[in-house]
Amino acid sequence: MKNEIKIFSPATVANVSCGFDVLGFCLDTIGDEMIIRKTAKKGIVITKIEGFDLPLDPEKNVAGVSALAMIAHAQPDFGFEIEIYKKIKPGSGIGSSSASAAGSVFAINELLGRPYNKTQVTDFAMKGEALASGSEHADNLAPGIFGGFTLVRSTMPLEILQLPTPKDIYATIIHPQIEIKTSDARGILPKEFPLKDAITQWANLGSFVHALHTNDYDLLKRALQDVIIEPHRSRLIPHFAEVKAAALANGALGTSISGAGPSVFALSRGLENAKSVENAMRAVYAKTDIAFETHVSRINTEGIRVL
Ligand code: HSE
C-alpha cells in the first residue's frame, strides 16, 4: 500500500439551474491539489495550506473535519498529514469547500486500500461541507467524487445517481470577485414557495435529466430554468441579468448562478460556443469596476484524480 498520494480535486457547479441542492456537475480546468501522507502518529494534522488563508486546525478546516470523520470510523493504527494547494477561491460558488472536504477523504480512502465506496466517501465529506455551509448537502461533493453530472436523490440515507454527460457539452464560468457566504445566500431564501413554481421546477428537473439521457440539446435548453432560487439570489450578484442575457444571446443552452454564487455558469454545445459565451460574459464585467475571472471547461467525467 502507498504511503503518500497527490490528488487533483476539481471545482464543481451545484444546483445547475433547475436542481437546487440535488444536481451538480464537475469541472476540469480548475481545482485544488492536495498531498496526503501516512504518519506514525494517529490523528490528522494539516501541515501546509498555500493559496488562501484557511485554518490549519483540523477541527476548523473542512478537509480536516471530513478526514477526522473517516478515521473515527476506520480506526487505522496510524494517522495522516495533509497539505493543501488551494486554487479555488473560498466563497466563489464553484465548490471550494467541497473540493477540500472531498479531496482529503478520497485520498485517505485510497491510502487505506479503498475500504469505502464513493457514496460512503461522500458521506464522510458531508461532515466537512456542513462546517462551511451550515447544512449537509452533497450537490458539490457528488460530482467531485463521482465525476460528470450527478443527482443526489436523498441525503439520509445518502443516494447518488450518476447521470450521463453528452459529449459536446462545455461549461463557462465567470467569477466576479465579490464574496457571498453560502449561509447568507441560503438565509435569504423563502421557506415556502407557490405550488405552481414547484411544478415548473420539478418538470424542468425531470426534463433536464431526460435530456442528458437522450442527448436532446433542445430539451436541455428549455429545461435550464430556475423559477425557485435564481429570482431571490440574483439580486446578490451585480449585473446578473446582463450577464445572463449576454450568454443566451451568444448561444448558451442555459445560464444561472453557480451554487450559492457569485460565480455564474453557462452550458454550451461545443467548445467554440462556450468560448464566445465567455467573451460575451467578460464584456459585461469589463465595463464595470468589478474584477473577475473566467474559465471554460469540458465536463470532467472522472472527478477527483490521482496525480
Ligand atoms: N446547493 C447549495 C446552495 C450549494 O446553493 O446553497 C452551495 O453549497
Boltz pocket constraint, residues with backbone or C-beta under 6 A from the ligand:
constraints:
  - pocket:
      binder: B
      contacts: [[A, 14], [A, 15], [A, 20], [A, 21], [A, 22], [A, 133], [A, 137], [A, 139], [A, 140], [A, 182], [A, 185], [A, 186], [A, 259], [A, 260]]
      max_distance: 6.0
